[in-house]
Amino acid sequence: MFQKAVRKRAKARIGICGPAGSGKTMSALKLAFGIVGPTGKIAVLDTENESASLYAHLGDYHVAVIKPPFTVEKYISGIREAEKLGYDLIIIDSLSHAWAGTGGILEFVDSRTESAKGNKFAGWREATPKHNSLVDAMLQSQMHVIATMRSKTEYVLVDDERGKKVPKKVGMAPIQREGMDFEFTLVFDVDQERHIATTSKDRTEIFDGFHGKLTEEHGSSIRAWLESGESAQNHAGNTQEQQPAGPKFITQDQVMELEAKISEVGADRDKFLAYLGVNRLEDIPAERISAALKALEAKTKKTDGAPVTDITAILAARRIPFKLDETNKEVYATPSYQDSASKEFLKTKGFKWSSSYKAWVIKMAA
């Protein structure tokens, strides 16, 4: 049922973008100290040649160095280890290496494409779930998360103080998958020359029109905004009616259910785990159990000569909403109106737009 919208207390999800040398790490640390306060614990995942330790004079924080290859699994392992050790905030410096660094997603796709004899889609079919698992690890963390991202750089001509045209290095789009900035509550863009930050996304409305260097005080403002939301207990108006928090990972009974289903449909266990972005069934997030079962249940169905499980797995991996119509033997995909990339992708897979169903449709083979 519909309920009155109430902003709840939450954890910080902040992105800081900028070219090399723009001061992303220092800015992240200053915000972090303000967010956690004097007694908070800060962890840093450092992929920048141990550069995070250069700012130890700012305060107390702990660093874990990630060295090449920069695999998604290393990032997720670092996040989970920080959670187990009780850190309040984690800085991922830099998230760009998981995408474009040695052993990152793009390199993973290239290696899979080569082994699949030039079939780039085969590489993305495995890579997308891996990338999604990293995003999920950040969004579902009980810690505050600040992620720095390198920006693609470009030189533009600007007027200097004497009116002459001079080249200036500016940051452009962050080096990460397109749309990654939508996952954050706040995104700051920092310039290289003066380390001035501006906001490209701000759900807090604190930094509307902001133009300046990030400080610990800004972190304190973010903490105050986060804590000003209504607690989960108060939201329902009656703490006794609150439902207990669900498990983070699937239960042992669900593990056994998946084990039985894998054997029943003859699924490739390694490919199934790769699709979910985990190494073991026990590591599957609780909220993904439905998607896991749906993929296995679709294993034996066919569509246009290809297994339906391929189509549904692809749609799930790309986070394109869909449903199966067993009666009409059709698959309906419903990407958002603004998601032009997904629409183009659906066209390449043979989906056709149906104005009557208001969905992209593909017919299943008889």
C-alpha positions as CSV (number, residue, x, y, z in Angstrom):
1,M,0.0,0.0,0.0
2,F,1.1,3.6,-0.5
3,Q,2.6,5.3,2.5
4,K,3.7,8.9,3.2
5,A,7.2,9.4,1.7
6,V,9.8,9.8,4.5
7,R,13.5,10.2,4.1
8,K,15.2,7.6,6.3
9,R,18.7,7.7,7.8
10,A,21.2,6.3,5.4
11,K,24.9,5.8,4.8
12,A,26.9,8.1,2.6
13,R,27.5,7.1,-1.1
14,I,29.8,9.7,-2.5
15,G,31.8,9.8,-5.8
16,I,34.7,12.1,-6.4
17,C,35.9,12.5,-10.0
18,G,38.9,14.3,-11.5
19,P,42.0,14.0,-13.6
20,A,45.3,12.7,-12.1
21,G,46.7,15.3,-9.6
22,S,43.4,17.0,-8.9
23,G,43.4,16.1,-5.2
24,K,40.7,13.4,-5.2
25,T,42.4,11.4,-2.4
26,M,42.9,14.3,-0.1
27,S,39.3,15.5,-0.7
28,A,38.0,12.1,0.1
29,L,39.9,11.9,3.3
30,K,38.8,15.3,4.5
31,L,35.2,14.4,3.8
32,A,35.6,11.1,5.6
33,F,37.0,12.7,8.8
34,G,34.0,15.0,8.9
35,I,31.5,12.2,8.2
36,V,32.7,9.7,10.9
37,G,33.7,12.3,13.5
38,P,36.6,12.0,16.0
39,T,35.9,8.5,17.1
40,G,35.1,6.9,13.7
41,K,37.2,4.3,11.9
42,I,38.3,4.9,8.2
43,A,39.6,2.3,5.8
44,V,41.1,3.0,2.4
45,L,41.5,0.6,-0.5
46,D,44.5,2.0,-2.3
47,T,45.1,1.1,-6.0
48,E,47.2,4.3,-6.6
49,N,50.7,3.0,-5.9
50,E,50.3,3.4,-2.1
51,S,49.6,7.2,-2.5
52,A,46.9,7.2,0.1
53,S,49.5,6.9,2.9
54,L,51.0,10.2,1.8
55,Y,48.3,12.0,3.7
56,A,48.8,10.4,7.1
57,H,49.3,13.8,8.6
58,L,45.6,14.5,8.2
59,G,44.5,12.0,10.8
60,D,44.2,8.3,11.7
61,Y,43.1,5.8,9.0
62,H,44.1,2.4,7.8
63,V,45.2,1.4,4.3
64,A,44.9,-1.9,2.3
65,V,46.9,-1.8,-0.9
66,I,45.4,-3.5,-4.0
67,K,48.0,-4.4,-6.6
68,P,47.5,-5.6,-10.2
69,P,45.5,-7.3,-11.4
70,F,42.7,-5.1,-10.3
71,T,39.9,-7.7,-10.3
72,V,36.4,-7.1,-9.1
73,E,36.9,-9.9,-6.6
74,K,39.7,-8.0,-4.9
75,Y,37.6,-4.9,-4.4
76,I,34.6,-6.9,-3.0
77,S,36.9,-8.8,-0.7
78,G,38.4,-5.6,0.6
79,I,34.9,-4.1,1.2
80,R,33.7,-7.2,3.1
81,E,36.9,-7.4,5.2
82,A,36.5,-3.8,6.2
83,E,32.9,-4.5,7.3
84,K,34.1,-7.5,9.4
85,L,36.7,-5.3,11.1
86,G,34.1,-2.7,12.1
87,Y,35.2,0.3,10.0
88,D,32.7,3.1,9.7
89,L,33.7,4.3,6.3
90,I,35.6,3.0,3.4
91,I,37.4,5.0,0.7
92,I,37.9,3.2,-2.6
93,D,40.8,5.0,-4.3
94,S,40.4,4.4,-7.2
95,L,37.3,2.7,-8.5
96,S,38.5,3.3,-12.1
97,H,41.1,0.5,-11.9
98,A,38.3,-2.0,-11.5
99,W,37.0,-0.9,-14.9
100,A,40.0,0.1,-17.0
101,G,43.0,-1.1,-15.1
102,T,45.1,-4.2,-15.5
103,G,42.8,-7.2,-14.8
104,G,39.7,-4.9,-14.7
105,I,36.4,-5.4,-16.5
106,L,37.5,-4.1,-19.9
107,E,40.5,-6.3,-20.0
108,F,38.4,-9.2,-18.8
109,V,36.0,-8.7,-21.7
110,D,38.9,-8.5,-24.2
111,S,40.3,-11.8,-22.9
112,R,36.9,-13.6,-23.0
113,T,36.2,-12.1,-26.5
114,E,39.5,-13.5,-27.8
115,S,38.8,-17.0,-26.3
116,A,35.3,-16.8,-27.9
117,K,36.8,-16.1,-31.3
118,G,35.8,-12.5,-31.5
119,N,32.4,-12.8,-29.9
120,K,32.5,-9.6,-27.7
121,F,29.0,-10.3,-26.4
122,A,30.3,-13.5,-24.8
123,G,32.7,-11.4,-22.8
124,W,30.1,-8.9,-21.6
125,R,27.8,-11.7,-20.7
126,E,30.2,-12.7,-17.9
127,A,31.6,-9.3,-17.2
128,T,28.3,-7.4,-16.5
129,P,27.4,-9.6,-13.5
130,K,30.9,-9.1,-12.1
131,H,30.5,-5.4,-12.4
132,N,27.0,-5.5,-10.9
133,S,28.3,-7.5,-7.9
134,L,30.8,-4.7,-7.2
135,V,28.1,-2.1,-7.4
136,D,25.9,-4.2,-5.1
137,A,28.8,-4.6,-2.6
138,M,29.1,-0.8,-2.3
139,L,25.4,0.0,-2.2
140,Q,24.5,-2.7,0.3
141,S,27.5,-2.0,2.6
142,Q,26.7,-0.9,6.2
143,M,29.7,1.5,6.0
144,H,29.8,4.9,4.4
145,V,31.4,4.7,1.0
146,I,33.5,7.3,-0.9
147,A,34.8,6.2,-4.3
148,T,37.3,8.2,-6.3
149,M,37.3,7.9,-10.1
150,R,39.7,9.2,-12.6
151,S,38.3,11.5,-15.3
152,K,39.1,11.2,-18.9
153,T,41.1,14.3,-19.7
154,E,41.0,16.8,-22.6
155,Y,42.7,20.0,-23.4
156,V,40.6,23.1,-24.1
157,L,41.7,26.6,-25.0
158,V,40.8,29.3,-22.4
159,D,41.7,33.0,-22.0
160,D,44.5,33.8,-19.5
161,E,44.7,37.0,-17.5
162,R,46.1,38.8,-20.5
163,G,43.4,37.6,-22.8
164,K,45.6,35.1,-24.7
165,K,44.4,31.6,-25.5
166,V,46.2,29.0,-23.5
167,P,45.6,25.2,-23.2
168,K,44.0,23.9,-20.0
169,K,43.7,20.3,-18.9
170,V,40.1,19.5,-17.8
171,G,38.4,16.4,-16.6
172,M,35.6,14.9,-18.6
173,A,33.5,11.8,-17.9
174,P,34.7,9.4,-15.1
175,I,36.6,6.3,-16.2
176,Q,33.9,3.8,-15.2
177,R,30.9,2.2,-16.7
178,E,28.5,4.7,-18.2
179,G,25.8,5.6,-15.6
180,M,28.0,4.7,-12.5
181,D,27.4,8.3,-11.2
182,F,23.7,7.5,-10.8
183,E,24.6,5.0,-8.0
184,F,25.8,7.8,-5.7
185,T,24.0,10.3,-3.5
186,L,26.7,12.9,-4.1
187,V,29.2,13.3,-7.0
188,F,31.9,15.9,-6.9
189,D,34.0,17.0,-9.9
190,V,37.4,18.3,-8.9
191,D,39.6,20.3,-11.3
192,Q,43.3,19.7,-11.6
193,E,44.6,23.3,-11.5
194,R,43.1,24.6,-8.2
195,H,41.5,21.5,-6.7
196,I,38.2,23.2,-6.8
197,A,35.1,20.9,-6.5
198,T,31.7,21.4,-8.0
199,T,28.7,19.0,-7.9
200,S,27.4,17.2,-10.9
201,K,24.9,15.3,-8.7
202,D,23.5,16.3,-5.3
203,R,20.5,14.6,-3.7
204,T,21.2,16.3,-0.4
205,E,20.7,19.9,-1.8
206,I,23.5,20.9,0.6
207,F,25.9,21.7,-2.3
208,D,23.6,23.4,-4.7
209,G,25.8,25.8,-6.6
210,F,28.9,24.8,-4.6
211,H,32.3,25.9,-5.9
212,G,35.2,25.4,-3.6
213,K,37.7,23.1,-1.9
214,L,36.3,20.2,0.1
215,T,36.9,20.3,3.8
216,E,36.2,18.3,7.0
217,E,33.4,20.7,7.7
218,H,31.6,19.7,4.5
219,G,31.9,16.1,5.7
220,S,30.3,17.1,9.0
221,S,27.4,18.8,7.0
222,I,26.9,15.5,5.1
223,R,26.8,13.5,8.4
224,A,24.2,15.9,9.8
225,W,22.0,15.5,6.7
226,L,22.3,11.7,6.8
227,E,21.4,11.6,10.5
228,S,18.5,14.0,10.1
229,G,16.5,11.3,8.3
230,E,13.9,9.3,10.3
231,S,15.1,6.1,11.8
232,A,13.7,2.8,10.5
233,Q,12.0,2.2,13.8
234,N,10.3,5.6,14.0
235,H,9.1,5.3,10.4
236,A,6.4,2.8,11.1
237,G,5.2,4.7,14.2
238,N,5.3,1.5,16.3
239,T,8.6,-0.3,16.9
240,Q,6.8,-3.5,17.8
241,E,5.4,-3.7,14.3
242,Q,8.8,-3.5,12.7
243,Q,9.9,-6.5,10.8
244,P,13.4,-7.8,11.6
245,A,16.1,-7.1,9.1
246,G,16.5,-9.9,6.6
247,P,19.6,-12.0,6.2
248,K,22.4,-10.6,4.1
249,F,23.1,-13.8,2.2
250,I,20.9,-16.7,1.3
251,T,20.1,-19.3,3.9
252,Q,21.5,-22.9,4.0
253,D,18.0,-24.2,2.9
254,Q,18.2,-21.9,-0.2
255,V,21.7,-23.1,-0.9
256,M,20.4,-26.7,-0.9
257,E,17.4,-25.6,-3.1
258,L,19.8,-24.1,-5.7
259,E,22.1,-27.2,-5.5
260,A,19.1,-29.4,-6.3
261,K,17.9,-27.1,-9.1
262,I,21.4,-27.0,-10.7
263,S,21.5,-30.8,-10.8
264,E,17.9,-31.0,-12.1
265,V,18.4,-28.7,-15.1
266,G,22.0,-29.7,-15.8
267,A,23.3,-26.1,-15.4
268,D,27.0,-25.3,-15.7
269,R,27.8,-24.5,-12.1
270,D,30.8,-22.2,-12.9
271,K,28.9,-20.2,-15.4
272,F,25.9,-19.9,-13.0
273,L,28.2,-18.5,-10.3
274,A,29.9,-16.1,-12.7
275,Y,26.4,-14.9,-13.8
276,L,25.7,-14.0,-10.1
277,G,29.2,-12.6,-9.6
278,V,30.1,-14.9,-6.7
279,N,32.5,-17.7,-6.0
280,R,30.1,-19.8,-3.9
281,L,26.4,-20.3,-3.5
282,E,26.7,-19.2,0.1
283,D,27.9,-15.8,-1.1
284,I,24.7,-15.0,-3.1
285,P,23.0,-11.9,-1.6
286,A,19.6,-12.7,-0.1
287,E,17.7,-10.3,-2.4
288,R,19.1,-12.1,-5.5
289,I,17.6,-15.5,-4.7
290,S,14.6,-14.9,-7.0
291,A,16.8,-14.0,-9.9
292,A,18.9,-17.1,-9.3
293,L,15.9,-19.4,-9.3
294,K,14.4,-17.7,-12.3
295,A,17.6,-18.2,-14.4
296,L,17.7,-21.9,-13.5
297,E,13.9,-22.4,-14.1
298,A,14.4,-20.9,-17.6
299,K,17.2,-23.3,-18.4
300,T,15.3,-25.7,-20.6
301,K,13.1,-23.2,-22.5
302,K,13.9,-22.0,-26.0
303,T,13.5,-18.8,-27.9
304,D,14.4,-18.1,-31.6
305,G,16.7,-21.1,-31.5
306,A,18.5,-20.0,-28.4
307,P,17.8,-21.0,-24.8
308,V,15.5,-18.6,-22.9
309,T,18.0,-18.7,-20.1
310,D,20.5,-16.9,-22.3
311,I,18.0,-14.1,-23.0
312,T,16.8,-13.8,-19.4
313,A,20.3,-14.0,-18.0
314,I,21.4,-11.2,-20.4
315,L,18.5,-9.0,-19.4
316,A,19.1,-9.7,-15.7
317,A,22.8,-8.9,-16.1
318,R,22.1,-5.6,-17.8
319,R,19.3,-4.9,-15.2
320,I,16.7,-4.6,-17.9
321,P,13.2,-5.4,-16.4
322,F,11.4,-8.2,-18.1
323,K,8.8,-10.9,-17.7
324,L,7.9,-14.2,-19.4
325,D,4.5,-14.9,-20.8
326,E,4.2,-18.7,-21.0
327,T,0.8,-18.6,-22.6
328,N,1.8,-16.5,-25.6
329,K,5.4,-17.8,-25.5
330,E,6.9,-14.3,-25.4
331,V,9.5,-12.4,-23.4
332,Y,8.6,-8.7,-22.6
333,A,11.4,-6.3,-21.8
334,T,10.6,-2.9,-20.3
335,P,13.7,-0.6,-20.0
336,S,13.1,2.9,-18.8
337,Y,12.1,5.6,-21.3
338,Q,15.5,7.3,-21.0
339,D,17.6,4.1,-21.4
340,S,18.4,4.4,-25.0
341,A,21.4,2.1,-24.7
342,S,19.2,-0.8,-23.5
343,K,16.8,-0.1,-26.3
344,E,19.5,-0.3,-29.0
345,F,20.8,-3.5,-27.3
346,L,17.3,-5.1,-27.5
347,K,17.1,-4.3,-31.2
348,T,20.3,-6.2,-31.8
349,K,18.9,-9.2,-30.0
350,G,15.8,-9.3,-32.1
351,F,13.3,-7.6,-29.8
352,K,10.5,-5.6,-31.4
353,W,8.6,-2.7,-29.9
354,S,4.9,-3.4,-29.2
355,S,2.8,-0.4,-28.6
356,S,-0.1,-2.5,-27.4
357,Y,2.0,-4.2,-24.7
358,K,4.2,-1.0,-24.2
359,A,7.2,-3.3,-24.1
360,W,10.0,-4.8,-26.3
361,V,8.9,-8.3,-27.3
362,I,10.6,-11.4,-28.6
363,K,8.8,-14.6,-29.5
364,M,9.8,-17.9,-28.0
365,A,10.3,-20.9,-30.3
366,A,7.5,-23.4,-30.2
